[in-house]
Amino acid sequence: MRTDSTRILSKVSEVVVALFTDLKNAKDAICDLSRADFDASQVNVAYASPAQGHAEVLNAEHTILWKLRDSFERDLYRQGADQVSGGAGNGSARPASPYTEVNLRTALSEIGVAPDRISLLEDEIGDGVLLLVQAGGHSEKALEIMERNEGTIRTDTALEAGATR
């Protein structure tokens, strides 16, 4: 994990935001985003409040569904004896990409989101996380990955005031 205090939401129109109330689902989404070639500078994780303390997303276990899907996908890349013996193919055995941890209040304030809106998001996040993905021209892919991993899309809610930047 990397922490970055620089402005991360420079192109607000290309950001996709999703709420994850379960850290397992957030970890699954981060791994899938990494496999879809989103890097750590594009995948930003924000917790409700630094004062609350929080569990690390990457320390969470994967969900059973993600483990099964990952196993099936890896099997697609194995052939013959490798598949029977469990030998590695050229599939998705790459470890999860790190992400950039950002301060939710700072990141959203910089783009003009009202403090009361940020407070509402912090309350909604609770013990979960908000993933803010700088998707570039791949917003649909980021959206699909986050929805598939049980993320609740909050792009409009989180970025409403800053959308004109």
C-alpha positions in Angstrom: 0.0 0.0 0.0 1.1 3.5 -0.8 0.0 6.7 0.9 -0.3 9.8 -1.3 -1.2 13.3 -0.2 -1.1 14.8 -3.6 -4.3 15.6 -5.5 -5.7 12.4 -6.9 -8.9 13.5 -8.5 -7.6 15.8 -11.2 -10.0 14.5 -13.8 -13.2 14.0 -11.9 -15.2 13.0 -14.9 -13.0 9.9 -15.2 -13.4 8.7 -11.6 -15.6 5.8 -10.6 -16.5 5.5 -6.9 -17.9 2.5 -5.0 -18.6 1.8 -1.4 -17.5 -1.6 0.0 -19.0 -2.4 3.5 -17.0 -5.7 3.5 -13.2 -5.4 3.3 -13.1 -8.9 1.6 -15.1 -7.6 -1.3 -12.9 -4.5 -1.6 -9.8 -6.7 -1.7 -11.4 -8.8 -4.4 -12.2 -5.7 -6.4 -8.6 -4.4 -6.0 -7.2 -7.7 -7.3 -9.5 -7.7 -10.3 -8.7 -4.0 -11.1 -5.0 -4.9 -11.0 -5.6 -7.8 -13.4 -7.4 -5.4 -15.7 -4.2 -3.3 -15.7 -5.3 -0.5 -13.3 -2.2 0.4 -11.3 -1.8 1.6 -7.7 -1.9 5.3 -8.7 -5.4 4.7 -10.2 -6.9 2.7 -7.4 -7.4 4.9 -4.3 -8.8 3.6 -1.0 -10.4 6.0 1.5 -11.5 5.0 5.0 -14.2 6.9 6.9 -12.0 8.6 9.5 -8.3 8.3 10.3 -9.2 8.8 14.0 -11.3 5.6 14.0 -8.5 3.4 12.9 -9.2 0.7 10.3 -8.4 -2.7 9.2 -6.1 -3.0 6.1 -7.9 -4.0 3.0 -5.0 -6.2 1.8 -5.0 -8.1 5.2 -8.6 -9.2 4.6 -9.3 -12.7 3.2 -10.7 -13.1 -0.2 -14.4 -14.2 -0.5 -15.2 -17.8 -1.3 -16.8 -16.7 -4.6 -13.7 -14.8 -5.7 -11.4 -17.8 -4.8 -13.6 -20.1 -6.9 -13.7 -17.7 -9.8 -9.9 -17.2 -9.6 -9.4 -21.0 -9.5 -11.6 -21.5 -12.6 -9.8 -18.7 -14.5 -6.4 -20.1 -13.7 -7.6 -23.5 -14.9 -8.4 -22.0 -18.3 -4.7 -21.3 -18.7 -3.4 -24.7 -17.7 -3.1 -27.5 -20.2 -2.8 -31.3 -20.0 -0.4 -32.5 -17.2 -0.1 -29.1 -15.7 -3.9 -29.0 -15.1 -3.9 -32.5 -13.5 -0.9 -31.8 -11.3 -1.9 -28.2 -10.5 1.1 -26.7 -12.2 1.1 -23.0 -12.8 -0.1 -21.8 -16.2 0.3 -18.3 -17.6 -2.9 -17.2 -15.9 -3.7 -14.9 -13.0 -1.3 -16.0 -10.3 0.0 -12.4 -10.0 -0.3 -11.0 -6.5 -2.6 -8.1 -5.7 -1.5 -4.7 -6.7 -0.9 -2.2 -4.0 -3.2 0.7 -3.9 -2.9 4.3 -2.9 -4.5 5.2 0.5 -6.0 8.7 0.5 -7.7 10.9 3.1 -11.4 11.0 2.0 -12.1 14.4 3.5 -8.9 16.0 1.8 -9.5 14.3 -1.5 -13.1 15.3 -1.9 -12.6 18.8 -0.4 -10.0 19.6 -3.1 -12.6 19.1 -5.8 -15.3 21.2 -4.1 -17.5 18.5 -2.4 -19.3 20.1 0.5 -18.2 19.2 4.0 -21.7 17.9 4.9 -21.7 15.6 1.9 -18.3 14.2 2.9 -19.7 13.7 6.5 -22.6 11.7 5.0 -20.2 9.5 3.0 -18.1 8.9 6.1 -21.2 7.8 8.0 -22.2 5.5 5.2 -18.7 4.0 4.9 -18.6 3.0 8.6 -16.1 0.1 8.9 -15.9 -0.3 5.1 -14.0 1.6 2.4 -14.6 3.8 -0.6 -12.7 2.9 -3.7 -12.0 5.8 -6.0 -10.7 4.6 -9.4 -9.2 7.0 -11.8 -10.5 5.0 -14.8 -9.4 7.2 -17.7 -11.2 5.8 -20.8 -12.0 2.6 -19.0 -14.8 3.7 -16.7 -17.2 0.9 -17.8 -14.6 -1.8 -17.0 -14.0 -0.3 -13.5 -17.7 0.0 -12.9 -18.3 -3.6 -13.9 -15.5 -4.9 -11.7 -16.7 -3.0 -8.7 -20.3 -4.1 -9.1 -19.3 -7.7 -9.7 -17.5 -7.6 -6.3 -20.5 -6.2 -4.4 -19.5 -2.6 -4.5 -22.3 0.0 -4.3 -21.6 2.6 -6.9 -21.5 6.1 -5.3 -19.9 8.1 -8.1 -22.7 10.7 -8.3 -23.1 11.0 -4.5 -19.4 11.3 -3.9 -18.5 13.7 -6.7 -21.7 15.7 -7.3 -20.2 19.1 -6.4 -16.8 18.5 -8.0 -18.1 17.1 -11.3 -17.5 20.4 -13.1 -13.8 20.3 -12.6 
